[in-house]
Amino acid sequence: MPPLPLTDTEATAELARLAAEIAHHNRLYHTDDAPEISDADYDALVRRNQAIEAAFPHLVRVDSPSKAVGAAPAGHLAKVTHARPMFSLDNAFSDEEVADFVGRIRRFLSLPGDAPVALTAEPKIDGLSCSIRYERRRLVQALTRGDGQVGEDVTANVRTIADIPATLPDGAPDIFEVRGEVYMDKGAFADLNARLLAEADDPDKARQFANPRNAAAGSLRQKDPGVTASRPLRFFAWGWGEASALPGETQSDVIAAIRTWGFPVTDQFQPGGTPDQALETYRAIETVRADLPFDIDGVVYKVDRIDWQLRLGFVGRAPRWGLAHKFPAQQAQTTLRAIDIQVGRTGKLTPVARLEPVTVGGVVVTNATLHNADEIARLGVRPGDRVVLQRAGDVIPQIVENLTRDEPRDPWMFPNLCPECQSDAVREAGEVDIRCTGGLICPAQRVERLKHFVSRAALDIDGLGEKTILEFFDLGWLHSPADIFRLHQHRDGLLTRDGWKEKSVDNLLASIEARRTPDPARFLFGLGIRHAGAVTARDLVKAFGTVQAVANVATRAHDDPAALAELIAVDGIGPIVAQALVAFFAEAHNQTAWVDLLGQVQPSPYVSNVRASDVSGLTIVFTGSLESLSRDEAKAQAEALGAKVSGSISARTDLLVAGPGAGSKLKKAQDLGVRVIDEAGWKAIVSAAG
């Protein structure tokens, strides 16, 4: 990452990158329950985003991570809007940051510098946040946090958790939302994984949860409440949402009342005390952290007085009156036995350290990620080295120090061939990752490549969904795109499979036959060549006429600078895409699969459907609501008239089509003097073009 300070241009690019990366990790953590980076690495991304936004407030994005909480819920559970938003907390990593937090409270409330500020302190449980609503003292609804505004309805599942009462006692408010954390303790987590392993028909394919937090999240978000009931879930209360009345004037009072209603509250909860006492609680909890039966990753402080909480309110996605003081990562020493290479579904080669087993934070660790070749070079690690291991955020182990890097041994060399298929492994300019180029034949990538090849934006073959592809792959019928067009040879075998009848088999085979002369741009996009998206594929076949011509020039470009220049010269291609095309067609395994595929299909030549019009060559932006056609249809119309469609207004914009609800784009277009028309005006342009 470029160091601070940055130029405006660098900051804009970095904020865009951080927004996309943080959204990706939010989705993995909150929706998929499958984080791929540590809490500490995630926190570092968030803090970098905050630092850049503070330095460049005029560049803060609409989709800024500082405005988001969690991730939008997805899947089979109903989506429900929270009566009151369920925001998350800002983080602190030092005593100084806690002091700054208290100072901000005093300044906001105009308190003297020595005015007492009482804070509660309690462990930050590593589980799944949940809001449980009671009306007339009966449990009526339970929602996950979701994105803070909208959560998933898990009412039926929550009713199976013994810690959560079905009713509140007489005297409790008519409406009250108890908020807390659904979790799984360490012993129950180990027992659950052991049970799942014992019950699996194939131990190698047994479902195993990575940690108690993932186990709790996966168990609570089950479609079948019976599965949730079979999982050892627990609950700790830590707050409230909507309430018709509060049973006290302080955080401590309300939590005490919630405890009397039958909800568990952690024994480590400390009622309101001074900031110094809150820090003492932090250190005391950190000392016993490994001995607690549940996972925690910090201590939460909250302003005790509720009237002050109301005055302080919220800033962005977090309350001004609350703070999460995170623990530093736990560490241990061990020996690096070996370095293995794993190939991901996109061809990325990831080095994995195989370690002498060691306990870190109460968990036995045998593997750790080494991220990429640059990280190996930075650490200088080789098999036999003594290393310091860290479970940052208690999720993904990583090596942070090599204690024996000065010992005289040969360096470990990153392979230049894919260990799965022996295709070339290359590192593109400006990239940190090394990737397998055998996209069409690599076993680690085949299923994902096949799914992409038949997807709606590519060949769009009805009946070949993920489940079907996996079934055919496991049967040995489907390993390359060409095999799709040989599936008719397995018609008799398919008719013997569960769920397949004569009509469904014939429909599938007919869908496949209908794609033997595919659209050339869709076909090229379907190959999954890195950086070659749908628009790029269309630009290529438009420039060269046929997919075979694209392949020919890409093949020649490996040794012929003139052919490479010819590729780069295509509008919208450039050197990065050109090098990806060259690498793909230079790989012998891909060439073999390519010839095999062209023996089954005959992609049609490119046929331009662009009509001359008043907007040919212009750049158009659509904004607001279009009432008679979709945004995609309008874009297709514009491209068919020879125009280029952009998503943002700039000095290069020639025309803005503004529907009802047009906002900032309309104002910016007017400020720049861009021509503006409404939907009726656009329809007139389309009609005039014939």
ABEGO torsion letter per residue (X at the ends): XBBOBBBAAAAAAAAAAAAAAAAAAAAAAAAAGBBABBAAAAAAAAAAAAAAAAABAAABBAABAAABBEBBBBEABBBBBBABBBBBBBBBABAAAAAAAAAAAAAAAGBBAABBBBBBBBBBBBBBBBBBBBBGGBBABBBBAEAGABBBBAAAAAAABAABBABBBBGBBABBBBBBBBBBBAAAAAAAAAAAAAABABAAABBBBABAAAAAAAAAABABAAAAAABBBBBBBABBBBBABBAEABAAAAAAAAAAAGBBBBAABBBBBBAAAAAAAAAAAAAAAAABABBBAEBBBBBABAAAAAAAEBBEABBAABBBBBBBBBBBBBBBABBBBBBBAAGBBBBBBBBBBBBBGGBBBABBBAGBAAAAAAAGBBBGBBBBBBBBGGABBBBABBAAAABBBBBBBBBABBAAAGBBBBBBBGBABBBBABAAABAAAAAAAAAAAABAABAGBBGBBAAAAAAAAAAGABABAAAAAAAAAAAAAAAABBGBBAAAAAAAAAAAAAAABBBAAAAAAAAGBBGBBAAAAAAAAAAAGBAAAAAAAAAAAAABAAAAAAAAABBGBEAAAAAAAAAAAABAAAAAAAAAAAAABBBBBBBBABBBBAABGBBBBBBEBBAABBAAAAAAAAAAAGBBBBABBBAABABBBBBBGBBAAAAAAAAAGBBBBBAAAAAAAAAAAX
